[in-house]
Amino acid sequence: MEKHIQHTTTGHSTQSGSNITTSLSEVLAFPYRSYLYSYPHKTAYRELDPPLPLGPLWERENTDTYFLYMHIPFCAARCGFCNLFTLPDRRDDTHERYVDALERQAKQWAPITSRRPYSRFAIGGGTPTLLNEVQLNRLFNIAEHVMGLDPAQASISVETSPDTVTDAKLAIMKERSVDRISMGIQSFIEAEASAIYRPQKPQEVERALEKLTRYDFPLLNLDLIYGLPGQTVESWIYSLERVLAYEPGEIFIYPLYTRENTIVKPDDIRRQGPDIRMELYTAARETLKSKGYVQYSMRRFAKDHSSSKVLLPYSCQEEGMVGLGCGARSYTSEVHYASKYGVSYKATQSIIADYVATERYDVADYGIVLSCEEQRRRFILKALLHREGLTLSDYQHRFGTDVMSDYDWLAELLREGMAELESDEGKQVLRLTEEGLGYSDAIGDWLISAEIREQMEGFVFS
């Protein structure tokens, strides 16, 4: 699902085919190169000519289950670090017209994607809970009664923000079997929040957290950002300890990224002085480990939690994603597609207006067709950058070849101590070490293919 900061190219690496010519040691000198959480990133998408009919596209999909995602591209204000597809707009009538369009899209997609059950359902944004109670409830009705979601066998996640947490909305989500509530806090220090143009007071965050804990959702996820202007190790750990006081089952910690298209510019951050993000990351990692949290990726730390549901399985490679709404991406094994991408208010508003006015949503006209090379690379990235690691036999079963022979640069991860080969239930698994997890963003950027990098270079954000 969509998160807070998106990957853009940095242009540090030069690659040819599958051979990386920049050494890993050079890459590791710049640990915060770019945030790669989806591959290929949407900045590599282009017009698909001719457009691809969705029926044949999904008929070829062989995954056992699907991931249903709804994107609500509205928020109260755009944070200074955000370059997601989102529009500051609180108006109920705007939200209603948007949900009308999303339901129209769902009715056209449901016959196409009904071949497989949904194992996960997520509503992201933006801020989905900015919608009023009627529209929020409609989203669950669309998922269940139009798309065929069975909430008894699917994990359900909703993103929220402190200023939109109300008893009425929490009651709806509890009634609709939501398993996971995710809330971005970023900082408990008002001056740090203000520095990233986030109009948020600590008292409002505490109020929201107290409500959330009273409703006792199976999993509470809270997000923090490190590297904020004026942040110190002491203030960062203070924010982390305030989060820990509410005993969330999951915590995401994000390094601050800024781009020329964000409100806070890279030069604004550089003027703050030395980059202490790695020091902040290490301090948080050790604190979380001492509190019993397990590290699952560079960003995700979690404890085991129980669920009353018997959930359907879903691959970590995240294929079979059905993305409804403007800004949502859909993934099949061969094609990724979405609406166009914008960041400025004017561009985002125009794209949403086109989506709402559209009558037919039955073709993919903007996206990327993945070559076999990109399918392989995506498979590696999605596995390697997480604690589960890359099971070598899974790659061989999928692609018919040996991954260590296909990509000899994986051996460099072993030589640099960034990864290790382990035996797990008789299978060989390539996993990043603890140090390697800390350098995931640099490693991910290093693994991007030359072809994708070339498409992303020179991308102009609207």
N, C-alpha and C positions, 0 to 999 in steps of 0.2 A: 504494500500500500504506500501512498505518498507520505514522505516525512518532511522535515523542516528545511533542509538545505540541499540543493541539487548539485550534481557533478557537472563541472564544465572543464574543458580542456585547458591545460597550462602550457603545453608546447615544449616541455622540457625534454621529452624522449623522442628519439628518431628510430623508427622501426622499418624493417623490410620483410614483408610476408610474415612468417611466424618467428623470425629471428630478431631479437631485441639487441640493438647495438649499443645502447647506453648501459653501463654496468650497474648492477644492483647497488653496489656501494656508493656510487654517485647519486643514485635516486634517494637513498636513505639519508643523505645529507639534507634533504628537504622533506621532512615527514608529512607536512600538511600541504600536499600538492593539490588535491581536489577530493571531493567526497563522492565515491562511487558506490551507489546502492542499487543501481539498475544498469543493466548492460544489454544492448547499447543504449546510451542515454538519449533522451528525446531530442537533444540538439543535433543528433545525427539523422533524425527523421526528415523525409522530403515528400513532395507530392508523389503519389503512386499513379503512374500513367501506363496502362489504364487502371482505374479503380478495381479493387478485388471484391467480388461478391462474397458476402460473409458465409452463405450456406456451404459452398464447397470448401471454404477455408477451415471451418470448424468440423466438417465431416472427416477431414484428414487427421484431426487431433486424436491422439491415442492415450492421453493421460486418463487415469481411472476416475479422478475427481477434479473439480474446478474450484477456483477461488473467485467469489463474487465481490466486486468492489464498487462502491458508489462515491463519486467525488462531488463535494459541495464547495464550490469555489468562492465562498463568501466569508469575510471576517470583519471584525469591528474596526481594525486598523492594520496596516501593513507594518510588520516589525522591520527594524533596520537591516537585519541580516537576510530577510526572506526574498528568494527569487522563485518561489513556487507560483503555480498558476492559481492566483486568488485575487479577489476584488473586494475592497472595503465597501460594503453595502449592507445596511441593516434593514432595508425596507421589506415589509411583509409581502407587498404585492409583487416585488421583484422575485422574492423567494418562491412564491406560489407559482408564478409563470415558469420558473426554472423546474420545479418539481413536476409540473404538468408535462414539460418536455421530456424529463427523465422517465416518467411513466410511459409516455408515447414510445420512447426508444426501447424500454423494457418489453413492451408488448410486441414489438417487431423482432427483438432478439430472442425472446423466450423459446419460440419453436426451433430456433437455430442451435441454441446451446443446451437444450433439454436432454441431450443424449447421456449426460453424466450428472451425478449429484454434486452439490456444493459441500465442500468440507470446511470452508472458511467463508465468512462474510465480514467485510469491514466497511465502515463509513468514515471517510477522511475528508480533508480539505486543505486550506480553509478551516472553518470551524462549524461542523455540522450542527452543534447545539446552539448556534446562533438562530437557527430556524425556530419558529414557534412550535408549541406542542402538537398542533394539528399537522403541520408539515413534517415534523420529526416522526410522528406516528405513521404518516403515509409512507415514508421510506421503508419501514418494516413491512407494511402491507404489500408494497410493490415487490419486495424481496420474497415474501412468502406466497402471496396469492397470484402474482404474475410470473415471477422467475422460478418458483417451485422450491425455494429454500425450505429445508426441514430444520427448524431451530433446535431440535432435540439431538441432532447428530452433527451440527456445525459449530465451530468456534465463532463467536460474534464479537467484534471489536468496534468501539466508537471513540473518536477523538473529541476532546472538549477543551475548554479554556476556563480559567478561574471565574471570569466575569459572566459566564453563561451557565454556571452550575446552579440549578434550582431544584427544589423538591419535586415539582411537577415533571420536569424532564427526567430526573433520576428515576422517578416512579415508572415512567413509560419504559425506560431502558431495562429496569428490573423486570417488569412484566413481560418484556419481549425477549427474555433469556439472554441478555448481553453478558458475556463472560469476562470481557476486558474493557476497562475504561482507561484511556490514555490522556494525560493532561500535561501540556507544556507549561513549565514554571520558569525555567531558564535561570532565575536568580531570586533569592529572598532579600537581596539588597536593593532598595528602591533606586539608588543612584546608578547601579549597574543596569537595571532594567530601563531606566530613562536614557542611558547612553546608547541603547539600541532601539530607541523610539518605541518602547513597549510601555503603554500607560497602565502600570500595574503596581498596586501597593501590597506590601507583605500581609496586611490585615485581610485583604480580599483573598489572597492565596490560602491563608489559614482557614478562613470561613468556608471556602470551597472544599478544602481537604477534610474538614470536620464533617461536612455533609456526605462526602464520598465514603468516608469510613463508616458512617452510620448505616449506609445502604449495603455495605459488605458484599461488594461484587467479588466474584471468584479471584480476579486478578486486577490489581491497580498498578498501572504503569505511570511513572513520573519522569519527565525530561528536564535535564539541566544543560546549560552551555558553559564551557570554560574558555578563557581567553577574552572575556569581555573587557571593554575599556575600563581601566581603573581597578580591575580585579587583582587580588593578591591570593597567595596560597591560603592565608588565614580566612579571607572572605569567601573563597571557594569552598573550603571545608565547612565553614559555617552553613552555607546553603545546603551542602550535602547532608550535614547532620540534621538540619531541619526536615529534610525529606525523609531521612531514616527514622525520625521520630514517629512517622505515620506508618512504618513497617510495610511499605509497598512490596508486592511480590516481584516487581520488575522495575529497574531503573536504567534509563538510557542517558549517557553522557556524550555530548557532542562538542567537538572543537568548533570555535567560531570560524566561519568562512564568510568572506565578503567578496563581492564582484563589482565590476563597474556598473552593473545594472541594479545593485542593491542601494538602499538609502545610505547606509554606512559604507563608505568607500574603502578600498584597500589602503590608500594613503592615510586615511583617518586612523587606521589601526597601527600602521607603521610609525606614526608620530607618537604613539603611546610609549615607545621604548622597546626593550628586549622582548623577544617572543618567549613566553614562559609556558606555552601550552603543553609541552611534553612533561614539564615539572608538575603542572596541575593534573594532567592525566595520570601520572604515576602515583601522586598522592591520593587521588580518588580510587584508583585500582586497589591500592593497598588497604585503604579504609574499608572498601566494600568487601574485599576478601576477608578481612578481620571480622566482619559482621555476618559472615556465612553466605555471601552471594557468590555465585559461580559466574565466571566470565564466559559468555557465549560468542562474543565478537568484540571488536574494538569499542563498540558503543553499548552493547547490551549486557547487563548483569542481572541475574535472576535467582530466585529460590524456587524450589519445587512447590507446585500448588496442585490442589486436587480439583477435579471437575466431576459433577454428577452425570455428565454426558458421556456417551460412548462415541468418541469423535472419529470421523472417517479420516484416513491417512491423506497426507499431501506432501508432494516432493519439495525439498528445499530449493530446487531449481526454479520454482514458481512459473511453470508453464500452465496453460489452461486458465489464465486469468481473464475474467469477463469484466471489463471496466465500463460502467454506466456513468453518464454525466460528462459535461464539458471539462476537459482536462484529464479525464481518466484514461489510462493506457490499458490496452488489451494485449495479451500475449498468447500466441500459439507457438509451437516449436519452430515454425518457419517464418512467421510474420508477426511483427509488433506494430500496432497502429493506435492512433489517438486523434483528437482534435488538434488544431494548430496550437503553437506555444507562444505566449506573450508574457511580458512582465509589467510593462507600464500600464497605468490605469486605462489609458485610451485603447491600447491594443487588447487588453484583457476584456474590457467592456464590449468591444466590437466582436470578439470571438464568441463570447457568451451570447450576445444578441443574435448572431448567426445560428448558433446552436438552438436557441429557443424558437427561432422562426422556421427551423427545418422541419419538414414533414416526413422525410424518409431517411432512415439511418441504417440501411441494409448493405452498404458497401464500405470498404476500407479505402479511403482516398488519401491518407497522409500517414506515413510510417516508414518501415524499413523491412525489406525481405532479407532474412539472415542466410548468408552462405553457409556451407558446411563448416568452414573455418570459424565463422562467428558463433555458430551453435556450439562448437567444441570449446571455444574460448569462454563463452558464457557459462557453460557447464562447469568449467574449472573455477571461474571466478566466484560463482554463487556458492560453491562448496568450500573452496579453500579459505575464503575470508570469514568463515564461521568455525566455531569450535568443533563441529562434527567432522570437518575436513573432507578431503577428496579421497573416496574409496577407489583405488585403482581398478578393481574388477568392475565397478559400476560404469566407469568410463569405457572399459573394453567391451562390456555388454552393449552399451549404447552405440559406440562408434566403430567397434570391430578392430581397434588397434590399441597399442600400448602408449599410454599418455606420456610416460617418461622418455620414450623414443620419439614421440611426435614433437615434444617440446623440451629440448635439452636444457633450456634456461630454467626449468623447474629445479634442476640440480644445483643451480646457483643459490637458490633459496636454502638448500641444505648446507652448502659450503659456507654461507654467511651466517648460519645459525638462526635463520629466520623461520625455518621449518624443520620437521623431522618425520621420518617414516616410522610408523608404529604398527604393531600387529593388534588387530581388534577382532576378536572372535574368528581368528584364522584368516582374516583379510588384511591386506596392507592398506594403510590409510596415511596420506600425506597431510600433515597438520601444521599450521603455523605454531611456533613456540610462543611463550608469553611475550617475549620481545617482538616477535613477528606480528602478533596481534596489535601491538602498539604502533606498528608501522603499516597497518593495513591500507591506509589511504595511498601511501607512496607505492606500495606493492601493487595495489589495484590499478593505479595510474600507469605503472610500468608494464602491466599486462595488456593494455589496450592495443588493438591491432593498428597497423599503419593505415589500413583502409578506413576504419572508423575515425581515427584521429584526423585524417584528411577531410572527412565530411564535417567534423566538428570545428575544425579550424576556420576562423573568419566568420563564425556564426554571429549575426548581429541580433541582439535582443531588442524586440520592439519597444 
